[in-house]
Amino acid sequence: MSVLKVADRIFPLSSDGRLLGLSEWTMEVAEALAEVDSLNLTNQHWEVIDFLRAYYRKFGSVPAAKVLKQGLTQRFGPAKATQQYLSQLFAGGVLIQGTKIAGIPAPPAEGEPGCADCLAQDMEEEYDGYCPWQFESETKIAG
């Protein structure tokens, strides 16, 4: 098992470098996880990280790519939801590298139970016009 050292604390990591104690996530831990991947987090990264964490908190799952892009489009506009934009931010993939840095579980493999793809239709019906992606940011993004 590998570990991540942040300040005076040591955090156990899974074999793929994910934080094992999801409740131990902090912005400092995210920065350290990103550094392991040679990634310097910008405000644009934090927008996506905040979205991923808020979605996970609200629905208890990681959004499927389609749902993620819909939510990012509604929250930040279509330019910040393209595959090209997200790939520039997270070269390892927003749903793999992004979720790792966000301190939430990896998305299930396609076809596994819990796939958030099936939530898209349910959410449209359940929320009847309410945008479930309009929640408070967890971190403050410098303006």
C-alpha positions as CSV (number, residue, x, y, z in Angstrom):
1,M,0.0,0.0,0.0
2,S,1.3,3.4,-0.9
3,V,0.9,6.5,1.2
4,L,0.7,10.3,0.6
5,K,2.3,12.6,3.0
6,V,0.8,16.1,3.5
7,A,2.3,18.3,6.1
8,D,2.6,16.1,9.2
9,R,-0.1,13.6,8.2
10,I,0.1,10.4,6.3
11,F,-2.8,9.2,4.1
12,P,-3.1,5.6,2.9
13,L,-3.7,5.2,-0.8
14,S,-5.2,2.4,-2.9
15,S,-3.1,0.6,-5.5
16,D,-4.2,3.1,-8.1
17,G,-3.3,6.1,-5.9
18,R,-6.7,7.0,-4.6
19,L,-7.3,8.3,-1.1
20,L,-8.7,5.4,1.0
21,G,-10.4,7.6,3.6
22,L,-12.8,9.7,1.6
23,S,-13.6,11.8,4.6
24,E,-10.0,12.8,4.9
25,W,-10.0,14.7,1.7
26,T,-8.9,18.4,1.9
27,M,-7.8,20.9,-0.7
28,E,-4.2,20.3,0.5
29,V,-4.6,16.6,-0.1
30,A,-6.0,17.3,-3.6
31,E,-3.0,19.5,-4.3
32,A,-0.7,16.7,-3.2
33,L,-2.5,14.1,-5.3
34,A,-2.3,16.4,-8.3
35,E,1.4,16.9,-7.7
36,V,2.0,13.2,-7.8
37,D,0.5,13.3,-11.3
38,S,2.6,16.4,-12.2
39,L,-0.5,18.5,-12.3
40,N,-0.7,22.1,-11.1
41,L,-4.3,22.8,-10.1
42,T,-5.8,26.0,-11.5
43,N,-9.2,27.6,-10.9
44,Q,-10.5,25.7,-13.9
45,H,-9.5,22.4,-12.3
46,W,-11.2,23.4,-9.1
47,E,-14.5,24.1,-10.9
48,V,-14.5,20.5,-12.1
49,I,-13.3,19.1,-8.8
50,D,-16.0,21.1,-6.9
51,F,-18.6,19.8,-9.3
52,L,-17.5,16.2,-9.0
53,R,-17.5,16.4,-5.2
54,A,-20.9,18.1,-5.0
55,Y,-22.4,15.6,-7.4
56,Y,-21.0,12.7,-5.3
57,R,-22.3,14.3,-2.1
58,K,-25.8,14.7,-3.6
59,F,-26.2,11.5,-5.5
60,G,-23.7,9.1,-3.8
61,S,-22.2,8.2,-7.2
62,V,-19.8,9.5,-9.8
63,P,-21.5,11.1,-12.8
64,A,-21.3,9.3,-16.1
65,A,-19.5,11.3,-18.8
66,K,-22.8,12.4,-20.4
67,V,-24.2,13.6,-17.0
68,L,-20.9,15.3,-16.2
69,K,-20.9,17.2,-19.4
70,Q,-24.6,18.2,-19.0
71,G,-23.9,19.5,-15.5
72,L,-20.8,21.4,-16.5
73,T,-22.6,22.9,-19.4
74,Q,-25.4,24.1,-17.2
75,R,-23.1,25.4,-14.5
76,F,-20.2,26.9,-16.5
77,G,-21.3,27.0,-20.2
78,P,-20.7,24.7,-23.1
79,A,-17.0,25.7,-23.6
80,K,-16.1,24.2,-20.3
81,A,-17.8,20.9,-21.0
82,T,-16.1,19.7,-24.2
83,Q,-14.0,16.6,-24.3
84,Q,-11.0,18.7,-25.5
85,Y,-11.3,21.2,-22.6
86,L,-11.6,18.5,-20.0
87,S,-8.7,16.5,-21.5
88,Q,-6.5,19.6,-21.3
89,L,-7.3,19.8,-17.6
90,F,-7.1,16.1,-16.8
91,A,-4.8,14.3,-19.3
92,G,-5.6,11.1,-17.3
93,G,-9.3,11.6,-18.0
94,V,-11.7,13.6,-15.9
95,L,-13.5,10.6,-14.6
96,I,-10.3,8.8,-13.6
97,Q,-7.7,11.4,-12.8
98,G,-10.3,14.0,-11.9
99,T,-12.2,11.8,-9.4
100,K,-8.9,10.7,-7.9
101,I,-7.9,14.2,-7.2
102,A,-11.4,15.1,-6.0
103,G,-11.1,12.3,-3.4
104,I,-14.1,10.3,-4.6
105,P,-14.4,6.7,-5.8
106,A,-13.5,5.7,-9.4
107,P,-16.5,5.4,-11.6
108,P,-17.9,1.9,-12.1
109,A,-16.9,0.1,-15.3
110,E,-19.4,0.4,-18.0
111,G,-22.4,-1.8,-17.3
112,E,-21.6,-2.2,-13.6
113,P,-24.4,-1.5,-11.1
114,G,-24.4,2.1,-9.9
115,C,-23.5,3.6,-13.3
116,A,-24.8,7.2,-13.1
117,D,-25.8,7.1,-16.8
118,C,-29.2,5.8,-15.8
119,L,-29.7,8.7,-13.5
120,A,-29.9,11.3,-16.3
121,Q,-33.5,10.4,-17.2
122,D,-34.6,9.9,-13.6
123,M,-33.2,13.3,-12.6
124,E,-35.0,15.1,-15.4
125,E,-38.3,13.6,-14.3
126,E,-37.6,13.9,-10.5
127,Y,-36.4,17.5,-10.5
128,D,-39.0,18.8,-13.1
129,G,-37.1,21.9,-14.1
130,Y,-34.8,22.2,-11.0
131,C,-31.1,22.0,-11.9
132,P,-29.5,19.5,-9.5
133,W,-26.1,20.9,-10.5
134,Q,-26.7,24.3,-9.0
135,F,-25.2,23.7,-5.5
136,E,-22.8,25.6,-3.4
137,S,-19.1,25.3,-4.3
138,E,-17.1,23.5,-1.7
139,T,-14.0,25.5,-2.4
140,K,-13.7,29.2,-3.1
141,I,-12.5,29.9,-6.6
142,A,-10.4,33.0,-6.9
143,G,-12.2,35.4,-9.2
